[in-house]
Amino acid sequence: MADVTAALNLSCFAYLALPQRRGSNPNLISTYPSSWTALYLKRGYESIDPVVRRAIRQSDPFRWGLNFEARNRPESERELFEEAAEFGIRCGITFPIHDNKGATAALTFATDARRTAFERSIVKHAQNLRLIAIFFHANARRFWTSDRVVGGVVLSPREFECLEWSSRGKSAGDIGIILGISERTAGFHLDNARAKLGVRSLRQAAVLLAESKFRR
């Protein structure tokens, strides 16, 4: 999606999937500045963000920003837009997504100014972008709902199995016997899991596994 965004001169994108369970955090995939997204999630801005609220209410794509619908806007919303603009998120277009499983999400393309290239690309590729939003949501939803997500990474079924047994203190040889595979194959899957999670030891991988189970 980052490559598509860059190729179409759309500056940056953000995919936000709202939680279906009250009290849960939204899921975000984005090329927005990390300093802004961290602040956005920490302060729970999705609850007052007029872009998110509108995406919940309607299905058609819409434009937004400091120069759109500025009249009679609550002060909290105006301040949010102004704060976002400080991070280069000044205006954009949002594609609401409402699937048949009750999920609500939005894919947004944003820029720091009303650039001609951005405007032309939106007009030229509007229909394709809507399809991209739907396909991206379908793939992202599979990721977020997977039981094999550890530390934000989806492990293969075998990698997850091996890591689970390793977290219980089993060696690669023990895991091989339990799963009916060779010790070498078990070690291969453990190494893959560790590499995917970006950690140096299986103990660190086991900690991430435990944390992922706690959050579910």
C-alpha positions as CSV (number, residue, x, y, z in Angstrom):
1,M,0.0,0.0,0.0
2,A,2.9,2.3,0.7
3,D,4.2,1.7,-2.8
4,V,0.8,2.3,-4.4
5,T,0.5,5.6,-2.4
6,A,3.8,6.8,-3.5
7,A,3.3,5.8,-7.2
8,L,0.0,7.7,-7.3
9,N,1.4,10.9,-5.7
10,L,-0.9,10.5,-2.7
11,S,1.7,11.4,0.0
12,C,0.7,9.1,2.8
13,F,-2.1,6.7,3.8
14,A,-3.8,5.5,7.0
15,Y,-6.0,2.4,7.5
16,L,-8.0,2.5,10.7
17,A,-10.1,-0.5,11.8
18,L,-12.5,0.3,14.6
19,P,-12.8,-2.3,17.4
20,Q,-16.0,-4.4,17.5
21,R,-15.6,-4.9,21.3
22,R,-16.1,-1.9,23.6
23,G,-12.9,-1.0,25.4
24,S,-10.6,-2.5,22.7
25,N,-8.1,-0.4,20.8
26,P,-8.4,0.4,17.1
27,N,-6.0,-1.2,14.6
28,L,-3.9,1.1,12.6
29,I,-1.6,0.6,9.5
30,S,-0.2,3.8,8.3
31,T,2.6,5.8,6.7
32,Y,1.7,8.9,8.6
33,P,4.5,10.3,10.9
34,S,4.9,7.8,13.7
35,S,5.0,10.7,16.2
36,W,1.5,11.6,15.1
37,T,0.0,8.1,15.1
38,A,1.4,7.3,18.5
39,L,-0.1,10.5,19.9
40,Y,-3.4,9.8,18.1
41,L,-3.8,6.4,19.6
42,K,-2.5,7.3,23.1
43,R,-5.1,10.1,23.4
44,G,-7.9,8.1,21.9
45,Y,-8.5,10.7,19.2
46,E,-10.6,8.2,17.1
47,S,-13.5,8.9,19.5
48,I,-13.6,12.6,18.5
49,D,-12.1,12.5,15.0
50,P,-14.8,13.9,12.6
51,V,-13.3,11.8,9.8
52,V,-13.9,8.6,11.7
53,R,-17.3,9.7,12.8
54,R,-18.3,10.4,9.2
55,A,-16.8,7.1,8.0
56,I,-19.1,5.3,10.5
57,R,-22.2,7.1,9.2
58,Q,-21.7,6.8,5.5
59,S,-20.3,4.5,2.8
60,D,-19.4,7.0,0.1
61,P,-15.9,8.5,-0.1
62,F,-15.5,12.1,1.2
63,R,-13.0,14.9,1.3
64,W,-12.0,16.5,4.5
65,G,-9.5,19.0,6.0
66,L,-9.1,22.4,7.4
67,N,-10.7,24.0,4.3
68,F,-13.7,21.6,4.2
69,E,-16.9,22.2,6.2
70,A,-15.2,24.5,8.6
71,R,-18.4,26.3,9.8
72,N,-20.0,25.4,13.1
73,R,-17.3,22.8,13.8
74,P,-16.8,22.0,17.5
75,E,-13.7,23.4,19.0
76,S,-12.3,19.9,19.9
77,E,-12.6,18.9,16.2
78,R,-11.0,22.1,14.9
79,E,-8.1,21.7,17.4
80,L,-7.6,18.1,16.2
81,F,-7.4,19.1,12.6
82,E,-5.0,21.9,13.5
83,E,-2.8,19.5,15.5
84,A,-2.8,17.0,12.7
85,A,-1.8,19.7,10.2
86,E,1.3,20.3,12.4
87,F,2.4,16.8,11.5
88,G,1.7,17.3,7.7
89,I,-1.8,15.8,7.8
90,R,-3.8,18.8,6.5
91,C,-6.4,17.4,4.1
92,G,-7.3,14.2,2.3
93,I,-9.9,11.8,1.1
94,T,-11.4,8.9,3.0
95,F,-13.0,5.6,1.8
96,P,-15.3,4.2,4.4
97,I,-15.5,0.4,4.6
98,H,-18.5,-1.5,6.0
99,D,-18.3,-5.2,5.4
100,N,-20.9,-7.9,5.9
101,K,-19.3,-9.1,9.2
102,G,-20.1,-5.9,11.0
103,A,-16.6,-4.4,10.8
104,T,-16.1,-0.7,10.2
105,A,-12.9,0.7,8.9
106,A,-11.6,3.6,6.8
107,L,-8.7,4.0,4.3
108,T,-7.5,7.5,4.1
109,F,-5.0,9.2,1.7
110,A,-3.7,12.5,3.0
111,T,-1.3,15.3,2.2
112,D,0.1,18.4,3.8
113,A,-1.4,20.8,1.3
114,R,-3.9,20.9,-1.6
115,R,-1.3,19.8,-4.1
116,T,-2.2,19.6,-7.8
117,A,-0.7,16.2,-8.2
118,F,-2.7,14.9,-5.2
119,E,-5.9,16.3,-6.5
120,R,-5.5,15.0,-10.0
121,S,-4.6,11.5,-8.8
122,I,-7.7,11.4,-6.6
123,V,-10.0,12.3,-9.5
124,K,-8.2,10.0,-12.0
125,H,-8.0,6.9,-9.7
126,A,-11.1,7.3,-7.4
127,Q,-12.8,4.1,-8.5
128,N,-9.6,2.1,-8.4
129,L,-8.8,3.5,-4.9
130,R,-12.2,2.4,-3.7
131,L,-11.5,-1.2,-4.8
132,I,-8.0,-1.0,-3.3
133,A,-9.6,0.0,0.0
134,I,-11.9,-3.0,0.0
135,F,-9.2,-5.5,-0.9
136,F,-6.8,-4.0,1.6
137,H,-9.4,-4.2,4.3
138,A,-10.1,-7.9,3.5
139,N,-6.4,-8.8,3.9
140,A,-5.9,-6.6,7.0
141,R,-8.9,-8.1,8.7
142,R,-7.5,-11.6,8.2
143,F,-4.3,-10.3,9.8
144,W,-5.9,-8.7,12.9
145,T,-8.3,-11.7,13.5
146,S,-5.7,-14.4,13.2
147,D,-5.0,-16.5,16.3
148,R,-1.4,-16.7,15.2
149,V,-0.6,-13.0,15.6
150,V,2.4,-12.5,17.9
151,G,4.0,-9.1,18.4
152,G,2.1,-7.8,15.4
153,V,3.4,-10.6,13.1
154,V,1.5,-13.5,11.7
155,L,3.3,-16.8,12.2
156,S,2.7,-19.9,10.1
157,P,0.7,-22.7,11.9
158,R,3.9,-24.7,12.4
159,E,5.9,-21.8,13.6
160,F,3.2,-21.0,16.1
161,E,3.0,-24.6,17.3
162,C,6.8,-24.9,17.7
163,L,7.0,-21.6,19.6
164,E,4.2,-22.6,21.9
165,W,6.0,-25.8,22.9
166,S,9.2,-23.9,23.2
167,S,7.6,-21.5,25.6
168,R,6.7,-24.5,27.7
169,G,10.3,-25.4,28.0
170,K,10.5,-28.1,25.3
171,S,13.7,-28.4,23.2
172,A,13.7,-28.7,19.4
173,G,14.2,-32.5,19.9
174,D,11.2,-32.7,22.2
175,I,9.0,-30.6,19.8
176,G,10.1,-32.9,16.9
177,I,8.8,-35.9,18.8
178,I,5.6,-34.3,19.9
179,L,4.7,-33.0,16.4
180,G,6.1,-36.0,14.5
181,I,8.8,-34.0,12.7
182,S,12.6,-34.0,12.8
183,E,14.5,-32.0,15.3
184,R,16.1,-30.1,12.5
185,T,12.7,-29.2,11.1
186,A,11.5,-28.1,14.5
187,G,14.6,-25.9,14.8
188,F,14.0,-24.5,11.4
189,H,10.5,-23.3,12.4
190,L,11.7,-21.9,15.6
191,D,14.4,-19.9,13.9
192,N,11.9,-18.6,11.4
193,A,9.6,-17.5,14.2
194,R,12.4,-15.8,16.0
195,A,13.5,-14.0,12.9
196,K,10.0,-12.8,12.0
197,L,9.5,-11.4,15.5
198,G,12.9,-9.6,15.3
199,V,14.3,-11.1,18.5
200,R,17.6,-12.8,19.3
201,S,16.4,-15.5,21.6
202,L,13.5,-18.0,21.9
203,R,13.0,-16.7,25.4
204,Q,12.3,-13.2,24.0
205,A,9.9,-14.8,21.4
206,A,8.1,-16.6,24.3
207,V,7.6,-13.3,26.1
208,L,6.0,-11.9,23.0
209,L,3.8,-15.0,22.7
210,A,2.6,-14.6,26.3
211,E,1.9,-10.9,25.8
212,S,-0.2,-11.6,22.7
213,K,-2.3,-14.2,24.6
214,F,-2.8,-11.8,27.4
215,R,-4.2,-9.1,25.1
216,R,-6.8,-11.4,23.5
